[in-house]
Amino acid sequence: MTQRTQSRSGGRSARRAARAAPLATHLRPIRPGMEGGRYAPLTPAEMDRIHATALDALEQIGLADAPPSGIEHLTRVGAILGEDGRIRFPRALIEDTIARANRAVTLMGRDPAHDLQLSGNRVHYGTAGAAVHLVEIDGSSYRECGVQDLHDAARIADTLENIHFLQRPMVCRDITDNLEMDLNSIYACCAGTTKHIGVSFTEPDFVKHGVEMLHMIAGGEDKWRERPFVSNTNCFVVPPLKFATESCEVMEECIKAGMPVLLLSAGMAGATAPSTIAGAIVQAVSECLAGLVYVNAVKPGHPAVFGTWPFGLDLRTGAMTGGSGEQALLTAGCAQMHKYYDLPGGAAAGIADSKLPDMQAGWEQMCSNVMAGLSGLNMVYEAAGMHASLLGFCHESLILGNDLIGQALRCVRGIEINDETLALEQIREVCIGGPGHYLGTEQTLGRMQQDHVYPEFGDRTSPKEWDELGKPDLIEKATARKNAILAEHSAARFDPRLDADIRARFNIHLPA
């Protein structure tokens, strides 16, 4: 009894100080790379059937429109070029490629603290997309987005703990020259965040210029190849079952340059993919398996992410349904197939069809983000900020998405069962001669940071407190946070001498 009293006396202020200090990474309630995988909409037998059907599609139907270089690479490893121009893939070729492919990929950040370990059911959330508009909260309007908006998104994402990577979410619509747009996209993202970045290239010849800039940022080609902190987001297919000729040539150049590749298949269920969830998954898996053969034919073992991204479609109107339950199931099913093959994979979730960060956006973004995480998806792309079925990006929504993903990650973490969490002795102490409640107990205070995720912007006050605080508005709070972030210098900004060298070599549109 004396021992217990001593441990409690004088300890409250110390506990408060400890709670105010940042938790060590391994003690945080949520963190990058947490293990999901407990949600499984497909049975083992159903995954077997999807796999067998994908093999049939690749062997019997194949893919059209491979570039001459792709035909050379693919036929050299055993693919068959038919008289109809389609490349067909024997079962043994696919199965051998799966067996030899990487089981784990590390997507690196410029800061090693942001490295992403892709394997098993490890879950990471981030941005993606090619939105052509920025959502202006003030006035509830849309306008074309530019390079400054992209840079601002990178700067905001750099400060958000639950945004683990930045794949370029917007197109620089204010830069008309495609080469300059590609180069400025790299600059804007890299100058805004030290997290892993994903970018695209419009033409194969543009890759060498982009890689030259990356060599400068990394401090030399050797340092870049040692730690490639930018990957190529590559739409290597035009569904259904056609190679995107120029994108494949871009992919080959990126592989030669040592850049990891996201093999992205984005069919629209009911338009460019079968309307059924199972059929859309089959086609996406088929296309990505063909892409995996392609990558490993160019360079065996090159890091690639199995990017099955089928999207839903409202068959009444033809509108995309990124925020639907069907989309959530598509993504979760794809995640299961990644695990079936034991390959690092990614898919889309967190998309809102809603035009603004409102209640509709909330249910749409949370539904697919939670299901993606629970299914163990390695890379959850487009998880925050995306509106209007990928046409619009919103900085405030990106900030609010950090809170939303925090709650999704808490669901991914699940329920720990051990002697401490089952709490029998705690129940005994409280109920037999104790206070009759758990408020203020050592166990409650000791675990309040480790077990619970506290939203930064979500309001949990009573109506009376909310009124006394002036009825704070969620969007206004997010706007204030955005302005505060953008008022400070970017922590990822380049050394002035390096920045001057980049600007002397390339036409950078962002002001110095």
Summary of the structure (lengths in Angstrom):
residues: 512
radius of gyration: 24.4
end to end distance: 65.8
largest distance: 88.3
contacts: 1782
relative contact order: 0.14
helix: 48%
strand: 14%
